Amino acid sequence: MHYLDLTVDLPGAPAPDPASLALMRRVLAGLLGAQIPGFWGDVAAALKGIGREPLTGEDRQALGSSAGKFPLFA
């Protein structure tokens, strides 16, 4: 997550390592106690999971009552 924070204003920065993002998604799913919505990419899952991006109405609908658990950690 820190890599995404550090490169947010660096458009030429390389993308984060896919394995790191996949691990972050698994950690967030564990904290949630359910799968992260499939329509979120790994970057969106990381950003929404820790509160860097707000949940949309569509996100809240997909998450149902679990939406109240977000951010999963800060």
C-alpha positions as CSV (number, residue, x, y, z in Angstrom):
1,M,0.0,0.0,0.0
2,H,2.8,2.4,0.8
3,Y,4.0,2.1,-2.8
4,L,0.7,3.3,-4.1
5,D,0.8,6.2,-1.6
6,L,4.3,7.2,-2.6
7,T,3.6,7.1,-6.3
8,V,0.2,8.6,-6.5
9,D,1.6,11.9,-7.9
10,L,4.3,10.1,-10.1
11,P,2.5,9.1,-13.3
12,G,5.7,7.6,-14.8
13,A,6.3,5.3,-11.8
14,P,6.2,1.5,-12.5
15,A,3.1,-0.3,-11.5
16,P,3.2,-2.1,-8.2
17,D,4.2,-5.8,-8.1
18,P,1.2,-7.9,-9.0
19,A,2.1,-10.4,-6.2
20,S,2.0,-7.7,-3.6
21,L,-1.4,-6.5,-4.8
22,A,-2.7,-10.1,-4.7
23,L,-1.4,-10.5,-1.2
24,M,-3.1,-7.2,-0.1
25,R,-6.4,-8.5,-1.6
26,R,-6.1,-11.7,0.4
27,V,-5.4,-9.8,3.6
28,L,-8.4,-7.5,3.0
29,A,-10.7,-10.4,2.2
30,G,-9.5,-12.0,5.5
31,L,-10.3,-8.9,7.4
32,L,-13.7,-8.6,5.7
33,G,-14.5,-12.2,6.2
34,A,-15.7,-12.5,2.6
35,Q,-14.4,-12.1,-0.9
36,I,-13.6,-8.6,-2.1
37,P,-16.0,-7.7,-5.0
38,G,-14.8,-9.2,-8.2
39,F,-15.4,-6.1,-10.2
40,W,-12.7,-4.3,-8.2
41,G,-9.2,-4.7,-9.6
42,D,-6.4,-5.3,-7.1
43,V,-5.4,-1.6,-7.0
44,A,-9.0,-0.5,-6.4
45,A,-9.4,-3.2,-3.7
46,A,-6.3,-1.9,-1.9
47,L,-7.4,1.7,-2.2
48,K,-11.0,1.1,-1.1
49,G,-10.0,-1.4,1.5
50,I,-7.9,1.0,3.5
51,G,-10.0,4.0,2.9
52,R,-7.9,5.9,0.3
53,E,-10.8,5.8,-2.1
54,P,-14.5,6.1,-0.9
55,L,-17.0,3.4,-1.6
56,T,-19.4,4.2,-4.4
57,G,-23.1,3.4,-4.3
58,E,-22.4,0.3,-6.5
59,D,-19.7,-0.8,-4.1
60,R,-22.1,-0.4,-1.1
61,Q,-24.8,-2.4,-2.9
62,A,-22.4,-5.2,-3.8
63,L,-21.0,-5.3,-0.2
64,G,-24.4,-5.1,1.5
65,S,-24.1,-5.0,5.3
66,S,-20.3,-5.5,5.0
67,A,-19.9,-2.0,3.6
68,G,-20.1,-0.7,7.2
69,K,-16.8,-2.5,7.9
70,F,-14.8,-0.2,5.6
71,P,-12.2,0.9,5.8
72,L,-10.9,-2.5,6.8
73,F,-7.9,-0.9,8.4
74,A,-6.4,2.6,8.4
